[in-house]
Amino acid sequence: MAWVIFIILSILCVGAVAAMILSRNQAHNALFLVLAFSSLGGIFGLLDAPFAAVAQVLVYAGAIMVLFLFAVMMFNLRRSPPPEKKRLRVILSTALGVILLAELVLA
């Protein structure tokens, strides 16, 4: 009976990863990745590795995918910023990099 569940979870995991690769929508990709991580947690549970199963579901399928979904929803990657904002971002990021490098040297 366990091998039937293993085959079902394996097909579900491979199908979710294939759907994630073929999909163009970032939100759908994140949800397919959650499905793949959850089915992988089920496979770890079948292999008598309860800690790995719980860590897979809680850490990867839960926390990291929630953060990924928030990042996808917050940033609109389809529009490029105007050139004046892009120049400002480059200047600010360079200044921040120099400040962080100075702090690293002083530490």
Sequence and secondary structure as in RCSB ss.txt:
>XXXX:A:sequence
MAWVIFIILSILCVGAVAAMILSRNQAHNALFLVLAFSSLGGIFGLLDAPFAAVAQVLVYAGAIMVLFLFAVMMF
NLRRSPPPEKKRLRVILSTALGVILLAELVLA
>XXXX:A:secstr
 HHHHHHHHHHHHHHHHHHHHH   HHHHHHHHHHHHHHHHHHHHHTT HHHHHHIIIIIIIIIHHHHHHHHHH 
 TTS   HHHHHHHHHHHHHHHHHHHHHHHH 
